Amino acid sequence: MRETDDVAEAACRLIGAVGRRVAEEDPDGLVYLGQIEQALADALETAVLGLREHGFSDAAIGRELGVSRQAVAQRWAHADGREGGARVWH
């Protein structure tokens, strides 16, 4: 989706700007990069779990992330604690 692309590109530019500001002798600003890192981890988890709910397999998700199905399953376990994998529909 083009809107998603635009938002992601803007977010990347903003994150880069924060990094450059911190690099210019603002060590107190490192806390913000840590918060951004956590927000990104949370966003990835939300996206992966949401895609699974819509029937996307860990293999498909992994292809988009450039990682294996196993890496997706290990990093984002299902809510019930089992490892990820293709969703079984009944």
C-alpha atoms as a printed R data frame, in Angstrom:
   type eleno elety resid chain resno       x       y      z
1  ATOM     1    CA   MET     A     1   0.000   0.000  0.000
2  ATOM     2    CA   ARG     A     2   1.348   3.373 -0.941
3  ATOM     3    CA   GLU     A     3   0.154   5.008  2.287
4  ATOM     4    CA   THR     A     4   2.070   2.434  4.342
5  ATOM     5    CA   ASP     A     5   5.174   3.082  2.237
6  ATOM     6    CA   ASP     A     6   4.918   6.840  2.803
7  ATOM     7    CA   VAL     A     7   4.449   6.493  6.553
8  ATOM     8    CA   ALA     A     8   7.328   4.004  6.851
9  ATOM     9    CA   GLU     A     9   9.656   6.258  4.836
10 ATOM    10    CA   ALA     A    10   8.771   9.248  7.023
11 ATOM    11    CA   ALA     A    11   9.343   7.209 10.197
12 ATOM    12    CA   CYS     A    12  12.759   6.113  8.937
13 ATOM    13    CA   ARG     A    13  13.721   9.722  8.189
14 ATOM    14    CA   LEU     A    14  12.629  10.805 11.686
15 ATOM    15    CA   ILE     A    15  14.522   7.978 13.380
16 ATOM    16    CA   GLY     A    16  17.618   8.864 11.380
17 ATOM    17    CA   ALA     A    17  17.276  12.479 12.484
18 ATOM    18    CA   VAL     A    18  17.090  11.421 16.138
19 ATOM    19    CA   GLY     A    19  20.252   9.349 15.699
20 ATOM    20    CA   ARG     A    20  22.092  12.254 14.099
21 ATOM    21    CA   ARG     A    21  21.056  14.614 16.902
22 ATOM    22    CA   VAL     A    22  22.217  12.164 19.548
23 ATOM    23    CA   ALA     A    23  25.494  11.698 17.666
24 ATOM    24    CA   GLU     A    24  26.097  15.435 17.964
25 ATOM    25    CA   GLU     A    25  27.021  15.121 21.627
26 ATOM    26    CA   ASP     A    26  23.590  14.493 23.151
27 ATOM    27    CA   PRO     A    27  24.104  11.277 25.144
28 ATOM    28    CA   ASP     A    28  20.933  11.961 27.136
29 ATOM    29    CA   GLY     A    29  19.043  11.424 23.885
30 ATOM    30    CA   LEU     A    30  20.045   7.751 23.765
31 ATOM    31    CA   VAL     A    31  17.003   6.993 25.897
32 ATOM    32    CA   TYR     A    32  14.802   8.053 22.981
33 ATOM    33    CA   LEU     A    33  16.510   5.637 20.621
34 ATOM    34    CA   GLY     A    34  15.884   2.882 23.169
35 ATOM    35    CA   GLN     A    35  12.212   3.848 23.239
36 ATOM    36    CA   ILE     A    36  12.109   3.796 19.435
37 ATOM    37    CA   GLU     A    37  13.720   0.354 19.436
38 ATOM    38    CA   GLN     A    38  11.049  -0.950 21.828
39 ATOM    39    CA   ALA     A    39   8.262   0.654 19.796
40 ATOM    40    CA   LEU     A    40   9.605  -1.030 16.654
41 ATOM    41    CA   ALA     A    41   9.773  -4.410 18.418
42 ATOM    42    CA   ASP     A    42   6.171  -3.944 19.581
43 ATOM    43    CA   ALA     A    43   5.075  -2.942 16.072
44 ATOM    44    CA   LEU     A    44   6.751  -6.008 14.547
45 ATOM    45    CA   GLU     A    45   5.011  -8.272 17.045
46 ATOM    46    CA   THR     A    46   1.647  -6.645 16.345
47 ATOM    47    CA   ALA     A    47   2.177  -7.026 12.593
48 ATOM    48    CA   VAL     A    48   3.299 -10.660 12.754
49 ATOM    49    CA   LEU     A    49   0.494 -11.726 15.079
50 ATOM    50    CA   GLY     A    50  -2.053  -9.838 12.990
51 ATOM    51    CA   LEU     A    51  -0.838 -11.382  9.750
52 ATOM    52    CA   ARG     A    52  -1.089 -14.836 11.311
53 ATOM    53    CA   GLU     A    53  -4.684 -14.104 12.321
54 ATOM    54    CA   HIS     A    54  -5.381 -13.284  8.677
55 ATOM    55    CA   GLY     A    55  -3.987 -16.651  7.566
56 ATOM    56    CA   PHE     A    56  -0.437 -15.744  6.590
57 ATOM    57    CA   SER     A    57   2.090 -18.474  7.314
58 ATOM    58    CA   ASP     A    58   5.356 -17.981  9.147
59 ATOM    59    CA   ALA     A    59   7.107 -18.878  5.893
60 ATOM    60    CA   ALA     A    60   5.364 -16.017  4.071
61 ATOM    61    CA   ILE     A    61   6.093 -13.597  6.906
62 ATOM    62    CA   GLY     A    62   9.712 -14.727  7.010
63 ATOM    63    CA   ARG     A    63  10.124 -14.161  3.258
64 ATOM    64    CA   GLU     A    64   9.050 -10.535  3.699
65 ATOM    65    CA   LEU     A    65  11.414 -10.073  6.657
66 ATOM    66    CA   GLY     A    66  14.289 -11.905  4.987
67 ATOM    67    CA   VAL     A    67  14.419 -14.617  7.654
68 ATOM    68    CA   SER     A    68  13.441 -18.271  7.865
69 ATOM    69    CA   ARG     A    69  10.085 -19.649  8.950
70 ATOM    70    CA   GLN     A    70  11.861 -21.068 11.983
71 ATOM    71    CA   ALA     A    71  13.205 -17.626 12.947
72 ATOM    72    CA   VAL     A    72   9.680 -16.195 12.835
73 ATOM    73    CA   ALA     A    73   8.342 -19.091 14.912
74 ATOM    74    CA   GLN     A    74  11.073 -18.700 17.525
75 ATOM    75    CA   ARG     A    75  10.915 -14.917 17.810
76 ATOM    76    CA   TRP     A    76   7.136 -14.557 17.849
77 ATOM    77    CA   ALA     A    77   5.582 -17.537 19.577
78 ATOM    78    CA   HIS     A    78   1.819 -17.876 19.471
79 ATOM    79    CA   ALA     A    79  -0.169 -16.482 22.390
80 ATOM    80    CA   ASP     A    80  -0.764 -20.003 23.694
81 ATOM    81    CA   GLY     A    81   2.994 -20.572 23.921
82 ATOM    82    CA   ARG     A    82   3.347 -22.912 20.976
83 ATOM    83    CA   GLU     A    83   5.811 -22.039 18.287
84 ATOM    84    CA   GLY     A    84   4.503 -20.382 15.180
85 ATOM    85    CA   GLY     A    85   3.745 -22.123 11.967
86 ATOM    86    CA   ALA     A    86   1.105 -22.315  9.310
87 ATOM    87    CA   ARG     A    87  -2.294 -21.615 10.775
88 ATOM    88    CA   VAL     A    88  -4.618 -24.603 10.828
89 ATOM    89    CA   TRP     A    89  -8.191 -23.779  9.823
90 ATOM    90    CA   HIS     A    90 -11.100 -25.976 10.883
